[in-house]
Every structure is written in C-alpha cells, then in structure tokens.
Amino acid sequence: MTSNALADATIVNDLQALQLEPSGFSLLLARQDSQQWQQKIMQADAAAVQRALAKNRRDLDDFAALISPAATPFLAQMASQAQLLTRQRFGHALQFYIPLYLSNLCANDCSYCGFSMSNALKRRTLTLAEVEQECQAIKAQGFATVLLVAGEHEKKVGLSYFKQVLPVVKRYFSYVLIEVQPLASRDYAELRQYGLDGVLVYQETYDRHGYAKHHIKGKKMDFDWRLATPERLGQAGVDKIGLGALLGLGDWRLDSLYLALHLRYLQQHYWRSRYSMSFPRLRPCAGGLADQVLQQHQSDTLISDKQLVQLICAWRLFDPELELSLSTRESAHFRDHVVPLAITSISAGSRTAPGAYTDVTASLEQFSTDDQRSAAAVAEAMQQRGLQPVWKDWEKGLCRSNLLLRLSHHF
C-alpha cells in the first residue's frame, strides 16, 4: 500500500474511533491504490484499448484503457462508437437547461472560485420578487428545466431560503435542480416536498490531499461530508444525481477513474435514482484565484480539448445509459462539434451572476463562460447538426422503464 493509501486508511480509522462513520463509498475509496491505478492508466497499451473497444459491456479496467494516452490514436473509432450508442439510447434529442444564480454569498475559501469569501466582491442574494423576475425572463426564452445555483452559506442561503424559493420557481419550470452546499438526507427529502427534482454535487477532486490544498476555509474543507452527499441524495429518493470533478484541479485521468468507481457504487446501492455526468474545466474567475491556479498547474494536470473529447467518448462507451452534460464553460466551436458525439444535455444562454437575466449589467460572476450565444442561437446550431432541442427534462417514466435493462448491463 502506498503512503497516500495508508494516510487515507488512517483517516477512516480515526473517523470510526470518533464514531463518525464514513460513507460506504469513502471506505471503498480508501482501499484504492492511486499509484497502481495511475500506472494501469499510463501503462495501458494499444491491445488494452482494442480489447475495450471490442466489448459490449466495459468495466473499470476498460475505462482506464480508454482514458489512457494509448487510446489517443483510436479517438476516431471511439467517437464513432460513442455517437452510435448515443443515438441508439437517446435518439436525436438534446435537453436544454439554464442556471439561475440565487446568491454569491459564500462561507468558504476555495482557490478556484470567484465566490470565495476572501474575494472583495459585492455580495447579493435575490429576494423572492427578484427570483420571480428571473424566472419570468428565463421562461420567456423557452426553458422548462432550471438549475438553481448559490454559494455555500448555510446561515443566509440555506434550507429555509430554499424552501421559500422552490415553490416560486416551480410555478414556472417543470423540472428543478439545485447546485448548492451539501445538505443532510432529511433536508433533501424535505426539499423534494417543495418541488426539488435533482441535485448536482461535484467532488472537485478525489485526491484527499489535493482537496485540502484548494479548500482553505469553511465547511467545504470537509472532504468526507462532501463525498457522502450523493449517498444522502440516494437515501432521500432524489430523482437525478449529477456528478463531476473539476477537471484541471487534480490528475484528470485519476479523478475520472474514481468518478467511474463512484458512479458504479451509487448505481448499485441507489438504483432508483438516475445519474448524469458533467465535465467542468477550470476557468478564470473574478478575483484571479483560478488564474493563479491555472498558472501554477503543470501542463500534464490540465486537460486539452482533444483529451476532453476522449474523456467524453470514454464515458459514453463505459455507460451507454448515462446522461452526459456540457456547459457554456466550453466555447461555441467546441460544443458545436462535440455535442453531437455523445452529449445529451447542455446549458445555453447562461449568466453566472445573481440577477443577470433581468439586469444585463450584473457582474460578480462565479466563473467566466465561453459560449455566450443566446439560447435560440444554440438551439439553431444544434438543429443544423441534426439534433432536436428538448426544453424539459426526460420523462421519469421513460427512465423507469429502462431500469431493469440498465441494471442488467451494469451488474
């Protein structure tokens, strides 16, 4: 066992001694040898990639081969297979959603985020009247699915606030997701009664030591609390659980491998929920913190456009049923060419500051977007590529009808 694995095992033992039981996946993650997985990925050869491509059902070893440097010459074949699987499962439908930023208040300091508490920014939390105005502006664009986003400040932007906001938002949108601070399972269960459908929660990185380096102050420093969030969501019966890692913060290949392990664990234990995967890349942000991180990172940590295409295709080959999402963090050119390969959900017309849909001068963004086209322009571009924009989330019944088939594929 490597020194990192020993350290993780020690932390788990300490939690147990304090009667703070780690999550089931936390125990599984602690048993992984990161150096061995890295070697498996980096030492994979063409034969391992070809074996993975020849299979109908792929395991973690196959996924490791598909995200390895050895898979680069096979990218065209991966893309072709990924596109075929996507059309077979999802047809030409492409779901559209939009983020609605509620607040940039935050009680955390994170090296990569514009909302960090140490950033000298004007803070704003939308009133219920302002939330309604934002909903009206978004609804006018045709959206029926919305993602509510807020900085992590549980005292001022916590459960009580969300319970007030959700009924307002639900009057305008048929499917409502949130991306906020991790909550307790009972809180998620309660929010479901107010109209919550799905939750996005990104671990950022699965490297415990790298995580500590980038999360400096606040509750987000608690690696294990965040890691267990998808399990609490499953326990609460949340319909959709969105996963992801911040690509570029750590070793993107190893983080992706552990994401795949995490997904399989969740699918096995919380099979009533459905899952989506996002691919956020480190982006510049207000305050310049992310710029410093980008400058400090080595080129082998960051993920290139070509590598991101490889990763997206690898995910589709690993799980043909998984919803894959690509946000406006990426450029219009990149999205126009990559979405038709394997993506099933995209954001469009995004504004990442509170109140930005009704006040075009609003600043204070969490991060900068790259694809700044209107939702209508994005929809037109996708239609030109043979895709059919869908403005509401997939019907739950459709997903439930494929449940047994999905389980037989995975286990």
N, C-alpha and C positions, 0 to 999 in steps of 0.2 A: 504494500500500500504506500502511495506517495505521501509526502509531507502535507499537502493540501487535503488529501482524503483523511489523513489522521486528524488534522485540525477540525474538519467537518464532523467526524465521528465524536471527537471530544465535546464539541458544542452540543450535539444531540444528547450525549450522556449528561451534560450539565443541565440541559433543559428537563430531562427526565428526573434528575435528582431534585430539582426545584418544583417537581410536579407540574411543569409546564409542558405538556405533551406536544411534541412536534407533529405536524400533519403526516399522514401516511406517505405522501409523496416526498416530504422532507427526509424521511427515513430512507426511501429508495434513492434519492439524490445523494445522500451522504455515503451510500455504498458504492457509488460510481467512482472509477479511477479516471480522472480527467486526462492524465498523461497518456494512459492506454487508449482512450478514445481519440485523442489528438493524433497519436501515432497511427491508429487504424484509418483515420481520415486522410492524413498526409501521405501515408504509405500505400494507399489503395492504388491498384494498377488497372490497366485497360480491361483485363479479364474480369475483374470485380465489377467494373461498370457495365460491361456487356452482360454479365450474369444478371445484374439488377434490371437492366433494360428488357431482358428476355422473360422476366417473370410477370405474372398477372397480379400477384399479391406480394408486397415488399415489406421487409422488416427493417429494424434499425440499422443492421449491417448494410443493407442495400441503400438506405438513406445516406449513411456515411460515405458510401462509394459515390453516390450521385452528387453530393456537395463537395467532393474532393477535387483537387487540381487535375486528377487523372480524367475527370469527366468533361473537362473543357473541350476536347476535340469532338465530343459526342453531343454538343449543345443543340445542333440542328435536329438530331434524332430525338433528343429529349423534348424539344419544343413541339415537334410533330406529334409525339405520343401524348404529351400533355394537352394539346389542343383537341385531339380526338377524344380523350377521356372527358374533357370539359364539355364538349358538345354533346356527348352521349348522356351525361348526367344532368346538365343544366340547360341544354339546348342553346339558343342564342340570346337568352335572357340575361340582362345585366342590371343588377339592382343599384339604384341611386339613393344616397343618403346625404345628409348635410349636418355638420356640427353646429350646435348653438352654445356659445360660451356664456355661462351664467356669472362667473366671477373669476378674477385673477388674484384674489386673496390666497395666500399660502403660508403655512406654518413650517414649511420645510426649506432646507437649503440643498439644492441639487446642482451639480456642476454644469449641467447641460440645458437647464430650463429657464426661460425668461420670467417665469412666475416666482422664482426663488425669493425667499423672504428678505435676503440681503440686497436684492436689486432695488435701486432707488427709483421705483415706479409709482405712478399714481394708481391706487387700488380702487376697484369698482366691483360692486355686487349688484346685479339687476334687481329692481323691485318687481313685484308681481305684475304691475302695469307695464313695466318695460319688457318683461318676459313675454307678455301677450303681444306687445307691438312687434317684437322679434318674430314671434310665431306667425303673425299675420304677414310679415314681409317674406318669410320663408315659404309659407303656404302659397303665396302668390306666384312663386316660381314653379309650383307643381309638386313639391315634395310631400310624401306621406310618411317617410321614415326620418327620424331626427335623433341625433346623438347629443345628449346634454353633457357639457364638459365644464369642470370647475377645478380651481386649485384646491389643494388639500388643507382645509381649515375647518376642522370638525366643530368648533365652537360657533363660528359665524356662518359657515356654509356646510352644515351637517344635516343630520336626519330630519330635524324639524323643518329646515328650509326646503329640503327635497320633498317632504310631504305636502308643503304648500304649493310648490312649483309643478309637480307632476299632474295634478288634476287640471291645471291651466293648459299645460302642453298637450295633454291627452285629448282635449277638445278639438285640437287641430290635426293631430297625427295619429295614424292607426298603429304605428309601432314606435316605441320609445326606448332608447338605450341610454345608459349613463357611463361616463368615464370620470370618476371622482375618487376620493380616498377609499381604501378598503374598509368595509363595514362588517359587522357581525352577521352571522347567518340569520338571526331573528330580525335584524334590521332589513336585510334584503327581502325576507318573507313578508314583512310589513309593507315595504315599498311596492311589492307586487300587487297589494290590495289597492294601491293608489295609481296603478297603471304601468308599472315598470315591466318591460318585456325582456331586456337584455342588458348585459354589463360587459364593458371592455376593461381588462386589467392586464397591464404589461409588467412582467417581472423586471424589465430593463436589462438585466444580465443575470445569468445563473451562477456566475463566479462570485461566491460569497465575499471574497477578499476584494475583488474589483468593485463590487457593490458598495462595500464600506467606504472605499476611496471616494466615490462620487456622490454619496448621500451623507451630508456633513452634519446636518441638524434636523430635528423634528422626528415625528413618528415614522416617517418613511425610512429611517435608519434601520428599522426592524425588518430584517431580511425574511425571517420565518413567518411573520404576520402577513406580509405581502404574498409570500409563496403559497400560503394556505388559502388565499382568497378564492381561487376557482373551486376548491373543495367546499367552502362555505356557500358558494353560489349554487353548486350542485345540491347541497343539502337543503337549500331554500327553494329548490324547484324552479330556478330561473330558466327561462326558455332558451336563451342563447348566451354562451360564454365566449367572449373574444379574447384570444391570447396573442402574445407577441413579445419580441425582445427589441430593444433599441439598438439597431444594427450599427456598429461602429464603436459602441461603448466598451465592448469586450471582444473576444475572439468570435466573430460572427458564425463561423462553422460550428464551434463547440456549443455556443448558445443555441443554435438551431437544432443541433443534435439533442440537447436536453429539452428543448421545446417539444420535439417529437416524442421523447420519452414521457414528458408531462402529459401531452395530448392522449397518448395511449392509456396512461394510467387513469385519466379522467373519463375517457370513453368507456373503460371497463367498469368503473365504480359509479359513474353518474351518467348512465346511458340514456336517461330520459331527456337530458339537455342536449342541444346541438351546439356545434362549435364553429368558430371562424378564426382565421389566422391573418394578421396584418404584418406589414413589412416596413415599419417606420425607420428611416435612416436619420442619423444625427444631422441636425440642421442648425444654421446660425440662428441666434435669438437675441432679444433685447437684453442689454447688459453685457454682452460679449463673452459670457461664460462658455457657451458652446463653441464659440470661435477659438477660445484658448484650448479647449479640449481637442478640437479638430487639429490644431497646430501641434499639440503635444503627442498625439497618437501617431504611431508608425503606420506606414502605408499598408502593412500586412494585416492591420486591425480593421481598417476601413474597408468597405465593400464597394467595388466598382459597379458600373451599370451592367456589364457583362456578367459579373458574378451574381448580381441580384436577379437577373433573368434566369441564370442557372438555378438559383435557390428557389424561385417561384415554380419553375418546372419540376424540380425535385419534390416539392411539396405536393404538387398535383399527382405525380407518379406514386408517391407514398400513400396518399389518401384521396382517391377519386371523389369521395363524398364531401370533402371539407370545403367550406366557403372560404375563398381567398379574397382579401381586400387590399386595394391600393389607393392611397390618399393623395391629396393635392400637394403633399411634400415633394412629389416627383413632378418632373417637367411635362408639359403637354406632349412634346415629341416622344418622350419615353412611354408615357401612358398610352398614347395612340397606337404604338407598336407592340406593347407588351400585354395590354389588357386582353386583346383577342386570343392570346395563347392559353391563359389559364385563370384569369381573374373573373370573379363572379359578383363583386361588389365594389363600388367606387364612391368617393365623395366628389362633390362638384360645387363650384361657386363658394368655396369655403372662406370664412373670415374667422380668424383665431383671436379676436378680442371681444370682450363683453360689449354688447350693444352695436356691433359693427354692421348689422344688416339694416338698421334704421338710421345710423349715423355713419356715413361713409368716411368721416374724418377720424373715427375712433382708431386709436393706436394700441399700445400696451399688449402686443401680440405675444403668445406663448412661444411661437417659433415662426419663421418665415415660410410662406407657401411658395411653390414654384409654378404650378399650373393655376394661373389666375383668370382663366376663361370663365364666362358665365355658365350656369348650369345648362342653358339652352344650347350654347356653343359646344359644350362637351357632349351633350346628347346627340347633336347633329354629327359630330365627328365619329361617334361610336356607330351610329346608323350607317354612315358611309363605309364602315368596316364590317357590315353585316350583322351587327348586334342590335338587340331590341331593348331600349331602356325600359326598366320597370321601376315605378316610383314608390312602390310599397314593398315591404319585406315578403319573403317567400311565405306562402300559406303554411301554417303549422301542420295542417292535416297532411300536406304533401310529404313533409319531412317525417311525420309519424308513420306514414305508410311504407316508408323505406327503412324503418328502424331495424327490423329483423334481418334484412339483406345487409345493412351496414354492419351489424354485429357479426354476422357470419363471415364477412370479409376481414374483419379486424382480429377476431379471436378464434 
